[in-house]
Amino acid sequence: MGRRKNNRHKQSAHDKQAAKPQNGRPKSMVIRIGAAEVGASVSQLVQDVRHVMEPDTAIRLKERRANKLRDYTTMCGPLGVSHLLLFSRSESGNTNMRLARTPQGPTLQFRVEQYSLCKDILKALRTPRSTGPNDYNVAPLLVMNNFITPDAEREKLGDAAPPKHLEKLVTDMFQGLFPPIDPQATPLHTIKRVLLLSRESPSEGDNGTCTINMRHYAITTKVTGLPKPIRRLHAAEKIINSKEKKRSALPNLGNLEDVAEYMLDPSAAGYTSASDTEIETDAEVEVTAPVARKVLSKKERAKAPVRANRGTRKVEKRAVKLVELGPRLKLRLTKVEEDICSGKVLWHEFVNKSEKEVKEMDALWEKRKKEKEERRRIQRENIEKKRKEKGPAKEGEEDEDMDDYDDYDMDDDVWEGEADGGEDDEMEDDA
């Protein structure tokens, strides 16, 4: 019986380089840690957060029970992933979210105090909005509120005020999740969603932590200043041109002799009032109206006369409305770590250290850092030794075994238990 062929192929160095992002756009992965233990609600929450992070995220990522954190961090480099959002559930039943930046950290650990799924938001809305595939082609517009405490408020709070470096770190971490928007180059009509992050104002009873509320909205616009009959005709034109034709939304002109009767007689379009054309002025914006242009060849462009008002564009007023899509999250910051879900604890909500204890911990982590560098030096020497023993690879052949050594890190297995033990001892001392 012939040997069955394995369909898994090793990725070449050229493919690895091609997979890396060339334009510097941030990419993310939203992961369940302990996929079989978090439960159905947290699993659905992870899927909803993936939709929020579209399009620069792994929307179809499937976790396995045997997968560990190191499996994902190893693939972040070849895939160009810059951020990890890790959801887990503790033994006491609390849901936690960790926001980590690759490849060297830091990591923000949040406790998910409250959350609502997208399906729950849609059920609660009176007129829910259905989203299409084009709504997720562009990253959402990030709006952050109250993340920096004013100096006057900081003086009133005293020791209860959060540290400035902590606020700056949290702000930079969330801003780095999405690509920056250039107002001069980005068309406004391409932005279909808004992600709102609002931090609750710190109070005197707080111990310097941050509580953040997250909301996800869809942006809808309507032309303002038009009477209801014209708006219904405009909507009817869109329905006729679309694939799905809803006859109930079309105005009935069967009993009218001319379209002017429909436009001038208020009763022709049913009951109307003065509020039909009134829209809140706070929600009005001026945008450039889309204009359909014919594509001309070089000869046609040369023959076409130059128009004096070529640079002027039609501007129209539109009313902006936000419709919530979900999910909702209430996050409370509990811990900040230097590395990816490990390393020195930079800030803790419940643990405060004296200056002497901080110096002792800094010396301990400096010692561990030197030991880690020495292990990596030994690892590189062993790799070079094995390459010399094997000899140079033939032309056209890839040195797959040596690539495996390049990707392998001694800290994965040999030293992971010691590091975990040291971290546990540190937390026991703090307690």
C-alpha positions as CSV (number, residue, x, y, z in Angstrom):
1,M,0.0,0.0,0.0
2,G,1.4,3.4,-1.0
3,R,2.3,6.0,1.5
4,R,-0.3,8.7,1.9
5,K,0.9,12.1,0.8
6,N,0.9,14.9,3.4
7,N,-0.7,18.0,2.0
8,R,1.0,20.3,4.5
9,H,3.9,22.2,2.9
10,K,6.5,24.3,4.5
11,Q,6.3,28.0,3.7
12,S,9.4,29.3,1.9
13,A,11.3,32.3,3.0
14,H,10.0,34.3,0.0
15,D,6.4,33.5,0.9
16,K,7.1,34.5,4.5
17,Q,8.4,37.9,3.4
18,A,5.5,38.4,1.0
19,A,3.0,37.7,3.8
20,K,4.3,40.6,5.9
21,P,2.4,43.9,5.6
22,Q,4.0,46.3,3.3
23,N,2.0,49.4,4.1
24,G,2.3,49.2,7.9
25,R,-1.5,48.7,8.5
26,P,-2.2,47.1,11.8
27,K,-3.7,43.6,11.8
28,S,-5.3,41.7,14.7
29,M,-6.4,38.3,15.8
30,V,-9.3,37.8,18.2
31,I,-8.8,34.5,20.1
32,R,-10.5,32.4,22.6
33,I,-8.0,31.0,25.2
34,G,-9.5,27.7,26.3
35,A,-11.9,27.3,23.4
36,A,-13.8,24.4,25.1
37,E,-14.1,26.2,28.5
38,V,-15.3,29.8,27.7
39,G,-18.9,28.8,26.9
40,A,-21.3,29.7,24.0
41,S,-21.8,33.3,25.1
42,V,-18.1,34.2,25.1
43,S,-17.6,32.4,21.9
44,Q,-20.3,34.5,20.2
45,L,-18.8,37.6,21.8
46,V,-15.5,36.8,20.2
47,Q,-17.2,36.4,16.8
48,D,-18.9,39.8,17.2
49,V,-15.6,41.5,18.2
50,R,-14.1,40.0,15.0
51,H,-16.7,41.8,12.9
52,V,-15.9,45.0,14.7
53,M,-12.2,44.7,13.8
54,E,-12.9,43.9,10.1
55,P,-11.4,44.0,7.5
56,D,-7.8,43.8,9.1
57,T,-8.5,40.7,11.2
58,A,-8.7,36.9,11.0
59,I,-12.5,36.6,10.7
60,R,-12.5,32.8,10.1
61,L,-9.9,31.9,12.7
62,K,-10.7,28.5,14.3
63,E,-9.1,27.7,17.6
64,R,-8.3,24.1,18.6
65,R,-8.3,22.7,22.1
66,A,-4.6,21.9,22.0
67,N,-3.6,25.4,20.8
68,K,-1.6,27.5,23.3
69,L,-0.7,31.2,23.3
70,R,2.8,30.5,22.0
71,D,1.2,29.0,18.8
72,Y,-0.4,32.3,18.0
73,T,2.5,34.5,18.9
74,T,4.8,32.4,16.7
75,M,2.5,33.0,13.6
76,C,2.1,36.8,14.3
77,G,5.4,37.6,12.5
78,P,4.9,35.7,9.3
79,L,1.2,36.9,9.0
80,G,2.0,40.5,9.9
81,V,-0.3,40.5,13.0
82,S,0.4,43.5,15.2
83,H,-2.3,43.1,18.0
84,L,-3.9,40.2,19.8
85,L,-7.2,40.3,21.6
86,L,-7.5,37.3,24.0
87,F,-10.7,36.4,25.7
88,S,-10.8,33.9,28.5
89,R,-12.9,32.9,31.5
90,S,-11.4,32.4,35.0
91,E,-12.3,29.6,37.4
92,S,-14.5,32.0,39.4
93,G,-16.5,32.7,36.2
94,N,-15.2,36.2,35.3
95,T,-14.6,37.0,31.7
96,N,-11.3,38.7,30.9
97,M,-9.9,40.4,27.8
98,R,-6.2,41.0,27.2
99,L,-5.0,43.4,24.6
100,A,-1.4,42.6,23.6
101,R,0.9,44.2,21.0
102,T,3.3,41.9,19.2
103,P,6.1,41.0,19.2
104,Q,7.4,42.5,22.5
105,G,4.3,43.8,24.3
106,P,3.0,45.4,26.4
107,T,-0.3,43.7,27.5
108,L,-3.3,45.4,29.0
109,Q,-5.6,43.0,31.0
110,F,-9.2,44.0,31.4
111,R,-12.1,42.5,33.3
112,V,-15.3,42.3,31.2
113,E,-17.8,43.5,33.7
114,Q,-20.8,43.6,31.4
115,Y,-21.4,42.7,27.7
116,S,-24.2,42.4,25.3
117,L,-24.1,40.4,22.0
118,C,-25.1,41.8,18.6
119,K,-28.2,39.6,18.5
120,D,-29.4,41.1,21.8
121,I,-28.8,44.7,20.5
122,L,-30.9,43.9,17.4
123,K,-33.7,42.6,19.4
124,A,-33.8,45.7,21.6
125,L,-33.9,48.1,18.6
126,R,-37.2,49.3,17.3
127,T,-36.0,49.5,13.7
128,P,-32.8,47.4,13.4
129,R,-30.5,48.0,10.5
130,S,-29.3,45.1,8.4
131,T,-25.6,45.3,7.4
132,G,-24.2,44.3,4.0
133,P,-20.7,43.1,3.0
134,N,-19.7,46.6,1.8
135,D,-20.1,48.0,5.4
136,Y,-17.0,46.0,6.5
137,N,-14.6,46.8,3.7
138,V,-13.2,49.8,5.6
139,A,-12.1,49.9,9.2
140,P,-14.5,51.8,11.6
141,L,-13.9,55.4,12.6
142,L,-12.5,55.3,16.1
143,V,-13.9,58.0,18.5
144,M,-12.3,58.2,22.0
145,N,-13.8,60.2,24.8
146,N,-12.4,61.3,28.2
147,F,-9.2,59.2,28.1
148,I,-7.0,62.0,29.4
149,T,-7.7,63.5,32.8
150,P,-7.5,67.3,33.0
151,D,-4.9,68.8,35.4
152,A,-7.6,70.6,37.4
153,E,-9.5,67.3,37.9
154,R,-6.3,65.5,38.7
155,E,-5.5,68.0,41.6
156,K,-9.0,67.4,43.1
157,L,-8.6,63.6,43.0
158,G,-5.1,63.5,44.5
159,D,-3.8,60.0,44.9
160,A,-7.0,58.5,43.4
161,A,-6.1,60.1,40.0
162,P,-4.8,57.6,37.4
163,P,-1.1,57.9,36.4
164,K,-0.4,60.0,33.3
165,H,1.8,57.3,31.7
166,L,-1.0,54.7,32.2
167,E,-3.6,57.0,30.4
168,K,-1.1,57.6,27.6
169,L,-0.4,53.8,27.2
170,V,-4.1,52.9,27.1
171,T,-4.8,55.6,24.5
172,D,-1.9,54.5,22.3
173,M,-2.9,50.9,22.5
174,F,-6.4,51.5,21.3
175,Q,-5.4,54.0,18.7
176,G,-3.0,51.4,17.2
177,L,-5.7,48.9,16.6
178,F,-6.9,50.7,13.5
179,P,-5.1,52.5,10.6
180,P,-5.0,56.3,10.7
181,I,-7.4,58.2,8.5
182,D,-6.2,60.9,6.2
183,P,-9.1,63.4,5.9
184,Q,-7.7,64.8,2.6
185,A,-7.4,61.4,0.8
186,T,-10.1,59.2,2.4
187,P,-13.5,59.4,0.8
188,L,-16.1,60.0,3.5
189,H,-18.7,57.8,1.9
190,T,-16.4,54.7,2.4
191,I,-16.6,55.0,6.2
192,K,-19.7,53.1,7.2
193,R,-19.1,52.4,10.9
194,V,-18.1,54.1,14.1
195,L,-16.4,52.6,17.2
196,L,-17.0,54.7,20.3
197,L,-14.7,54.2,23.3
198,S,-15.9,56.3,26.3
199,R,-14.0,56.2,29.6
200,E,-15.9,56.8,32.7
201,S,-14.7,59.8,34.7
202,P,-12.5,58.8,37.7
203,S,-14.0,59.4,41.2
204,E,-12.4,59.7,44.6
205,G,-13.1,56.1,45.5
206,D,-11.2,54.7,42.6
207,N,-7.7,53.4,42.8
208,G,-6.4,54.8,39.5
209,T,-8.0,52.3,37.2
210,C,-9.8,52.9,33.9
211,T,-13.3,51.8,33.1
212,I,-14.1,51.9,29.3
213,N,-17.5,51.5,27.6
214,M,-17.4,50.3,24.0
215,R,-20.2,50.9,21.4
216,H,-20.3,50.0,17.7
217,Y,-22.6,52.0,15.3
218,A,-23.4,52.0,11.7
219,I,-23.5,55.4,9.9
220,T,-26.7,56.2,7.9
221,T,-27.3,59.5,6.0
222,K,-30.3,61.1,4.4
223,V,-30.7,64.2,2.2
224,T,-32.2,67.1,4.2
225,G,-34.4,70.0,3.1
226,L,-36.6,67.9,0.8
227,P,-40.4,67.3,1.2
228,K,-41.7,63.9,1.8
229,P,-43.0,63.2,-1.7
230,I,-39.6,63.9,-3.3
231,R,-37.9,61.7,-0.7
232,R,-40.3,58.9,-1.5
233,L,-39.6,59.3,-5.2
234,H,-35.9,59.1,-4.5
235,A,-36.3,56.0,-2.5
236,A,-38.5,54.5,-5.2
237,E,-35.8,55.0,-7.8
238,K,-33.3,53.1,-5.6
239,I,-35.8,50.2,-5.2
240,I,-36.5,50.0,-8.9
241,N,-32.7,49.8,-9.7
242,S,-32.1,47.3,-7.0
243,K,-32.6,43.5,-7.3
244,E,-35.1,43.3,-4.4
245,K,-38.2,45.3,-5.4
246,K,-40.6,46.0,-2.6
247,R,-43.8,47.2,-4.2
248,S,-45.3,48.4,-0.9
249,A,-42.6,51.1,-0.7
250,L,-43.5,52.5,-4.1
251,P,-45.9,55.5,-4.2
252,N,-49.3,54.7,-5.8
253,L,-49.9,57.2,-8.7
254,G,-52.6,55.2,-10.3
255,N,-55.4,57.6,-9.4
256,L,-53.5,60.7,-10.4
257,E,-53.5,62.3,-13.9
258,D,-50.1,64.0,-13.5
259,V,-47.1,63.7,-11.2
260,A,-47.5,67.4,-10.3
261,E,-50.6,66.4,-8.3
262,Y,-48.5,64.1,-6.2
263,M,-45.8,66.8,-5.7
264,L,-48.1,69.7,-4.9
265,D,-51.1,68.1,-3.1
266,P,-50.1,67.0,0.5
267,S,-52.9,64.5,0.7
268,A,-51.7,62.7,-2.4
269,A,-48.9,61.2,-0.4
270,G,-51.0,60.4,2.6
271,Y,-51.2,62.4,5.8
272,T,-48.3,64.9,6.1
273,S,-47.4,67.6,8.6
274,A,-44.9,70.3,9.0
275,S,-42.5,67.9,10.8
276,D,-42.0,65.8,7.7
277,T,-39.2,68.1,6.5
278,E,-37.8,69.0,9.9
279,I,-34.6,67.4,11.0
280,E,-32.3,68.2,13.9
281,T,-29.8,70.8,12.8
282,D,-27.1,69.3,15.1
283,A,-27.1,66.2,12.9
284,E,-26.6,68.0,9.6
285,V,-23.3,67.9,7.7
286,E,-22.3,69.2,4.3
287,V,-20.7,66.7,1.9
288,T,-19.8,66.6,-1.7
289,A,-22.6,65.1,-3.8
290,P,-21.6,62.1,-5.9
291,V,-21.5,62.9,-9.6
292,A,-21.6,60.2,-12.3
293,R,-19.0,61.0,-15.0
294,K,-18.4,59.4,-18.4
295,V,-15.0,57.9,-19.0
296,L,-13.5,59.6,-22.0
297,S,-10.7,58.5,-24.3
298,K,-7.6,60.7,-25.0
299,K,-9.1,62.0,-28.2
300,E,-12.4,62.8,-26.6
301,R,-10.7,64.6,-23.7
302,A,-8.7,66.7,-26.2
303,K,-11.8,67.7,-28.1
304,A,-13.9,68.5,-25.1
305,P,-14.0,72.2,-24.2
306,V,-12.5,73.3,-20.9
307,R,-15.2,74.3,-18.4
308,A,-14.8,77.4,-16.3
309,N,-16.5,75.7,-13.2
310,R,-14.6,72.4,-13.5
311,G,-13.1,72.6,-10.1
312,T,-16.4,73.4,-8.3
313,R,-18.4,70.5,-6.9
314,K,-22.0,70.3,-5.8
315,V,-22.4,70.3,-2.0
316,E,-25.5,68.9,-0.4
317,K,-26.7,68.7,3.2
318,R,-27.3,65.3,4.8
319,A,-28.6,64.2,8.1
320,V,-26.4,61.8,9.9
321,K,-27.9,59.1,12.1
322,L,-26.1,56.3,14.1
323,V,-27.7,52.9,14.4
324,E,-26.1,50.6,17.0
325,L,-24.9,47.3,15.7
326,G,-23.3,45.8,18.8
327,P,-21.6,44.3,20.7
328,R,-21.5,46.4,23.9
329,L,-18.6,46.0,26.3
330,K,-17.7,47.5,29.7
331,L,-14.0,46.9,30.4
332,R,-12.1,47.6,33.6
333,L,-8.4,47.7,33.5
334,T,-6.8,45.4,36.2
335,K,-3.1,44.9,35.1
336,V,-0.4,46.0,32.7
337,E,2.4,43.7,31.8
338,E,5.7,44.5,30.0
339,D,5.7,41.5,27.6
340,I,3.0,39.5,25.9
341,C,0.9,38.1,28.8
342,S,4.1,37.8,30.8
343,G,7.1,39.8,32.1
344,K,7.3,42.5,34.7
345,V,4.1,43.9,36.0
346,L,4.1,47.6,35.2
347,W,0.8,48.5,37.0
348,H,-1.7,46.5,39.1
349,E,-5.1,47.6,40.3
350,F,-4.9,45.7,43.7
351,V,-1.1,45.5,44.4
352,N,0.9,48.5,45.4
353,K,4.7,48.2,46.0
354,S,7.1,50.4,47.9
355,E,10.1,52.0,46.3
356,K,12.4,49.3,47.9
357,E,10.2,46.5,46.5
358,V,10.2,48.1,43.1
359,K,14.0,48.2,43.0
360,E,14.2,44.6,44.1
361,M,11.8,43.5,41.4
362,D,13.7,45.5,38.7
363,A,17.0,43.8,39.7
364,L,15.3,40.4,39.5
365,W,13.9,41.1,36.1
366,E,17.2,42.4,34.9
367,K,18.9,39.2,36.0
368,R,16.2,37.1,34.2
369,K,16.7,39.2,31.1
370,K,20.5,38.5,31.0
371,E,19.9,34.8,31.5
372,K,17.5,34.8,28.6
373,E,20.0,36.6,26.4
374,E,22.6,34.0,27.3
375,R,20.2,31.2,26.4
376,R,19.5,32.7,23.1
377,R,23.2,33.1,22.4
378,I,23.8,29.4,23.1
379,Q,20.8,28.6,20.9
380,R,22.3,30.6,17.9
381,E,25.7,28.9,18.4
382,N,24.0,25.5,18.3
383,I,22.1,26.4,15.1
384,E,25.4,27.5,13.4
385,K,27.1,24.3,14.6
386,K,24.4,22.1,13.1
387,R,24.5,24.0,9.8
388,K,28.3,23.4,9.5
389,E,27.9,19.7,10.3
390,K,25.2,19.3,7.7
391,G,27.1,21.3,5.0
392,P,25.9,23.8,2.5
393,A,22.5,23.1,0.8
394,K,22.4,22.3,-2.9
395,E,21.2,25.0,-5.3
396,G,17.5,25.1,-5.6
397,E,16.9,23.2,-2.3
398,E,15.7,24.8,0.9
399,D,17.2,24.1,4.2
400,E,13.9,23.2,5.9
401,D,15.4,21.6,9.0
402,M,17.5,24.8,9.7
403,D,14.4,26.9,9.2
404,D,12.7,24.9,11.9
405,Y,15.6,25.7,14.2
406,D,15.3,29.4,13.3
407,D,11.6,29.4,14.2
408,Y,12.1,27.4,17.4
409,D,12.7,29.2,20.7
410,M,14.2,27.4,23.7
411,D,12.0,29.6,25.9
412,D,8.9,27.9,24.6
413,D,9.3,24.6,26.5
414,V,12.5,24.4,28.5
415,W,12.1,27.6,30.4
416,E,8.4,28.2,30.4
417,G,7.7,26.3,33.6
418,E,10.4,28.2,35.5
419,A,9.1,31.5,34.3
420,D,5.5,30.6,35.3
421,G,6.7,29.5,38.7
422,G,8.6,32.7,39.2
423,E,5.6,34.8,38.4
424,D,3.5,32.8,40.8
425,D,6.0,33.3,43.6
426,E,6.0,37.0,42.8
427,M,2.2,37.2,43.2
428,E,2.3,35.2,46.4
429,D,4.8,37.6,47.8
430,D,2.5,40.5,46.8
431,A,-0.4,38.9,48.5
